[in-house]
Amino acid sequence: MADKLPQEMESDSWAGEMGEKWNTYVDQFEGMIAPVGAAAIEYAAFQPGERVIDIGCGGGATTFDIARKIGDGHVTGLDLSQTLVDTANRRLAESGLSNIDFICDDASTSSVNNYDVLFSRFGVMFFEDPYAAFQNMRRFLKESGRISFVCWGPPTEQPWVGQLMAIAGKYVELPAPVPNAPGPFAFGNQDYLRDILESASFRNLEITLWRGKQQIGGAEATPESAARFVMDALFLGDALADQADEIKQQAYQEAVELLRGYSSGGKVELEGCAWLVKASC
Ligand SMILES: C[S@@+](CC[C@H](N)C(=O)[O-])C[C@H]1O[C@@H](n2cnc3c(N)ncnc32)[C@H](O)[C@@H]1O
């Protein structure tokens, strides 16, 4: 049995293998979380002229959305993965936008400063010590600044993960989840998240539940392409990485059958939930 679930991962994996993987499938990953990203951008209520930092910006999809909202303001996309920063910079060169820059840095130790808003779509859940990281990130903001980010909600309320991992569970013994472990679901427990933010002296904390669909395999997908994506890029493939090819092929077929039930109109969509979080300095 593996010593931890594949979805329990820390920041340093993003500097290497995870960053490479996200980069290879960047369009599918960004397409998958586009609906929740749109909700997070709306929730942040960006104003023209604001200076924004987008933490864990990946290939920069949300950074470009923010740039279009802030007019003569400025947005910095910050990410630990040099590969993803290179992709973001390539997209920037083609975008015609001039109010953006991208930097490769670790948010838990970076000393960037003078921002009005700290935003993130799923980029702040991987810190080994989230208490220290949020204390550090508060220093990125002006005294009048605010944070507004989205992170995944409770892991038990994510059918887009649970239904697929149930397939893995037929072939391998999965370890019990470690509560609050760094990884996508680190902040599922709202009390833990609240404690981290209050310990970093954020005030006026609001946490709002978002429920909606994850577009598995990207904004356009068939059951076959979505199943290929979950085997090659999502946790199901990671959980079965050491298994024989026949088992992987069997699991792929089961994923196709499962996802057929969630396929319509050129999309494959499963439910999930996230916390929209905002607070002031
Ligand atoms: C799930 S991806 C989200 C990417 C992007 N925000 C999006 O929504 O398309 C998480 C991102 O956080 C970045 N990341 C993880 N730990 C980080 C850290 N300590 N400092 C900066 N970026 C980090 C990863 O490299 C990765 O690009």
Ligand as a Chemical Component Dictionary entry (heavy atoms), coordinates in Angstrom:
data_LIG
# 
_chem_comp.id                   LIG 
_chem_comp.type                 NON-POLYMER 
_chem_comp.pdbx_formal_charge   0 
_chem_comp.three_letter_code    LIG 
# 
loop_
_chem_comp_atom.comp_id 
_chem_comp_atom.atom_id 
_chem_comp_atom.alt_atom_id 
_chem_comp_atom.type_symbol 
_chem_comp_atom.charge 
_chem_comp_atom.model_Cartn_x 
_chem_comp_atom.model_Cartn_y 
_chem_comp_atom.model_Cartn_z 
_chem_comp_atom.pdbx_ordinal 
LIG C1  C1  C 0  -3.512 23.424 -9.075  1  
LIG S1  S1  S 1  -2.318 24.430 -9.847  2  
LIG C2  C2  C 0  -3.281 25.898 -10.215 3  
LIG C3  C3  C 0  -2.661 26.747 -11.303 4  
LIG C4  C4  C 0  -3.431 28.029 -11.654 5  
LIG N1  N1  N 0  -3.694 28.831 -10.481 6  
LIG C5  C5  C 0  -4.733 27.712 -12.354 7  
LIG O1  O1  O 0  -5.768 27.777 -11.697 8  
LIG O2  O2  O -1 -4.709 27.426 -13.572 9  
LIG C6  C6  C 0  -1.354 24.948 -8.435  10 
LIG C7  C7  C 0  -0.240 25.901 -8.773  11 
LIG O3  O3  O 0  0.349  26.387 -7.555  12 
LIG C8  C8  C 0  1.752  26.458 -7.738  13 
LIG N2  N2  N 0  2.413  26.415 -6.425  14 
LIG C9  C9  C 0  2.387  25.392 -5.522  15 
LIG N3  N3  N 0  3.100  25.722 -4.422  16 
LIG C10 C10 C 0  3.593  26.982 -4.629  17 
LIG C11 C11 C 0  4.412  27.868 -3.863  18 
LIG N4  N4  N 0  4.880  27.516 -2.651  19 
LIG N5  N5  N 0  4.717  29.084 -4.396  20 
LIG C12 C12 C 0  4.261  29.435 -5.630  21 
LIG N6  N6  N 0  3.487  28.629 -6.398  22 
LIG C13 C13 C 0  3.149  27.416 -5.911  23 
LIG C14 C14 C 0  2.063  25.270 -8.625  24 
LIG O4  O4  O 0  3.334  25.352 -9.256  25 
LIG C15 C15 C 0  0.879  25.272 -9.588  26 
LIG O5  O5  O 0  1.138  26.036 -10.738 27 
# 
loop_
_chem_comp_bond.comp_id 
_chem_comp_bond.atom_id_1 
_chem_comp_bond.atom_id_2 
_chem_comp_bond.value_order 
_chem_comp_bond.pdbx_ordinal 
LIG C1  S1  SING 1  
LIG S1  C2  SING 2  
LIG S1  C6  SING 3  
LIG C2  C3  SING 4  
LIG C3  C4  SING 5  
LIG C4  N1  SING 6  
LIG C4  C5  SING 7  
LIG C5  O1  DOUB 8  
LIG C5  O2  SING 9  
LIG C6  C7  SING 10 
LIG C7  O3  SING 11 
LIG C7  C15 SING 12 
LIG O3  C8  SING 13 
LIG C8  N2  SING 14 
LIG C8  C14 SING 15 
LIG N2  C9  SING 16 
LIG N2  C13 SING 17 
LIG C9  N3  DOUB 18 
LIG N3  C10 SING 19 
LIG C10 C11 SING 20 
LIG C10 C13 DOUB 21 
LIG C11 N4  SING 22 
LIG C11 N5  DOUB 23 
LIG N5  C12 SING 24 
LIG C12 N6  DOUB 25 
LIG N6  C13 SING 26 
LIG C14 O4  SING 27 
LIG C14 C15 SING 28 
LIG C15 O5  SING 29 
# 
